[in-house]
Amino acid sequence: MFNITKFIVSDLIKNWILILYTGFLLLATMGFFLLEGQGDKAILGILNLTLLLIPMITVIFSTIYYYNMYEFMVLLMAQPLKRSRIIGSIYLGLLVSFGLAIVAGLGLPLWLMHPGGISLVLIGVALLLTVIFIGLALFVAVWVRDKARGMGLALFLWVYFVLIFDGVVLLMMYNFSDYPIGKVVLFITFLNPVDLGRIMVLMQTEAAALMGYSGAIFRQFFSEWWGLIASLLIMLVWALVPAGFSFRMFRVKDL
């Protein structure tokens, strides 16, 4: 398994898309600090970029990579290897490669230019979103055999989590603004890892004061250590469930 993972990682780190992805994150992170001048403003800009770019690149690239590895996987299944090891090697290879890109492109400049707890939270959120959307990409790719349909579904998941979900929540808050729905919105947020990651970072900045009543509910929950741990556990559930389903489907799927 580790030999296959090593081969995949060595192949991915030389991929020009992953190199451009790392370079863009590095330049953008440094650019925000140089242009904004203030740490919190730069963090907010990097957060918005992270929540938009990382899920998109991760889910699209991982889905395409799985489909492009189809013949290689068929060849591996002709060997005395368990299917769980094959899909596990692909998952681990993608995870290590994207993790290195996040650490090099986002983590190092962020920590050098603004060391502190908020930087650690932002780096952790970026890594967790990477793990989550790799799992979602593999789930879609294993479930849908057709490449075009699989890519369409992967793109829809990105649009849903980044755009559609927020629109639905805003519509609900507008229609039920006369009712105390702050706690309801809090629990609905758990259904979207992107929003959950955003709030985890925002609650560490002064921007949380601009979120009104809901912001007060979020601050009350997320500012305590147990709130961050609960949020982390929910993010880990989001990371494990899609990956677990993709592993299970791959073991029984007729390729």
Summary of the structure (lengths in Angstrom):
residues: 255
radius of gyration: 19.3
end to end distance: 19.8
largest distance: 63.1
contacts: 809
relative contact order: 0.13
helix: 86%
strand: 0%
